[in-house]
């Protein structure tokens, strides 16, 4: 009786710590950012970001604003199904050794 009670308390403690870890370090912040800001946080590549930031240190306010707006427009376009299909079309066109499928060939699904 004592061993089963102790085991139950031990598993309860482990489950509590696991739940705390998931809530603290899980995807809760990411989901909250998506709900509040309407988009996920930008992906960062620290080495590239630092190098490019050093290269653009003398940009004025107007240049930074134009780059920010253009970046928003490009991100909005890239996150669409149409962009994915456009990339797929270009891959198909440039695929080596593959000829386009003839219009005479029909796929029969049974």
C-alpha positions as CSV (number, residue, x, y, z in Angstrom):
1,X,0.0,0.0,0.0
2,X,2.8,2.4,0.9
3,X,4.8,1.6,-2.2
4,X,1.8,2.2,-4.6
5,X,1.0,5.5,-2.8
6,X,4.7,6.6,-3.1
7,X,4.8,5.6,-6.8
8,X,1.6,7.5,-7.5
9,X,3.0,10.6,-5.8
10,X,6.3,10.2,-7.7
11,X,4.5,10.0,-11.1
12,X,2.4,13.0,-10.1
13,X,5.5,15.0,-9.4
14,X,7.2,13.9,-12.6
15,X,4.0,14.8,-14.6
16,X,3.8,18.2,-12.9
17,X,7.4,19.0,-13.8
18,X,6.9,17.8,-17.3
19,X,3.8,20.0,-17.7
20,X,5.6,22.9,-16.3
21,X,8.5,22.4,-18.7
22,X,6.1,22.1,-21.7
23,X,4.2,25.3,-20.7
24,X,7.4,27.2,-19.9
25,X,9.5,26.2,-22.9
26,X,7.0,24.9,-25.4
27,X,5.2,26.6,-28.2
28,X,2.9,28.7,-26.0
29,X,4.9,31.9,-26.8
30,X,5.0,31.2,-30.5
31,X,1.2,30.6,-30.6
32,X,0.6,33.8,-28.6
33,X,2.7,35.8,-31.1
34,X,0.8,34.4,-34.0
35,X,-2.5,35.2,-32.4
36,X,-1.5,38.7,-31.3
37,X,0.7,39.8,-34.2
38,X,-1.0,37.8,-36.9
39,X,2.3,36.3,-38.0
40,X,5.1,34.2,-36.6
41,X,8.4,35.7,-35.5
42,X,10.9,36.1,-38.2
43,X,13.6,33.5,-38.5
44,X,17.0,34.8,-37.5
45,X,20.4,33.7,-38.7
46,X,22.8,35.4,-36.2
47,X,26.0,35.3,-38.3
48,X,24.3,36.6,-41.5
49,X,22.2,39.1,-39.5
50,X,25.3,40.6,-37.8
51,X,27.3,40.8,-41.0
52,X,24.5,42.5,-43.0
53,X,23.7,44.8,-40.1
54,X,27.3,46.1,-40.1
55,X,27.0,46.6,-43.9
56,X,23.8,48.7,-43.5
57,X,24.7,50.8,-40.5
58,X,24.7,54.1,-42.4
59,X,21.2,53.7,-43.9
60,X,18.8,56.7,-43.2
61,X,15.3,56.5,-41.9
62,X,13.6,56.6,-45.4
63,X,15.8,53.7,-46.6
64,X,15.0,51.6,-43.5
65,X,11.3,52.3,-43.9
66,X,11.3,51.4,-47.6
67,X,13.2,48.2,-46.9
68,X,10.8,47.3,-44.1
69,X,7.7,47.8,-46.3
70,X,9.2,46.0,-49.3
71,X,10.1,43.1,-46.9
72,X,6.5,42.9,-45.7
73,X,5.2,42.8,-49.2
74,X,7.6,40.1,-50.3
75,X,6.9,38.0,-47.1
76,X,3.2,38.3,-47.8
77,X,3.6,37.1,-51.4
78,X,6.0,34.3,-50.5
79,X,3.6,32.9,-47.9
80,X,1.0,32.0,-50.5
81,X,0.1,28.9,-52.4
82,X,0.5,30.7,-55.7
83,X,4.2,31.3,-54.9
84,X,4.7,27.6,-54.1
85,X,3.0,26.6,-57.4
86,X,5.2,29.1,-59.3
87,X,8.3,27.6,-57.8
88,X,7.0,24.1,-58.6
89,X,6.4,25.2,-62.2
90,X,9.9,26.5,-62.6
91,X,11.4,23.3,-61.1
92,X,9.4,21.2,-63.6
93,X,10.6,23.4,-66.5
94,X,14.2,23.2,-65.5
95,X,14.3,19.5,-64.4
96,X,17.1,17.8,-66.4
97,X,16.2,14.8,-68.5
98,X,12.4,15.1,-68.1
99,X,10.2,15.9,-71.0
100,X,6.8,17.4,-70.4
101,X,3.9,14.9,-70.2
102,X,2.1,14.7,-73.5
103,X,-1.5,15.9,-73.5
104,X,-2.5,12.6,-75.2
105,X,-1.7,10.6,-72.1
106,X,-4.7,10.3,-69.7
107,X,-4.6,9.1,-66.1
108,X,-7.4,6.6,-65.4
109,X,-8.3,6.3,-61.7
110,X,-10.3,3.3,-60.8
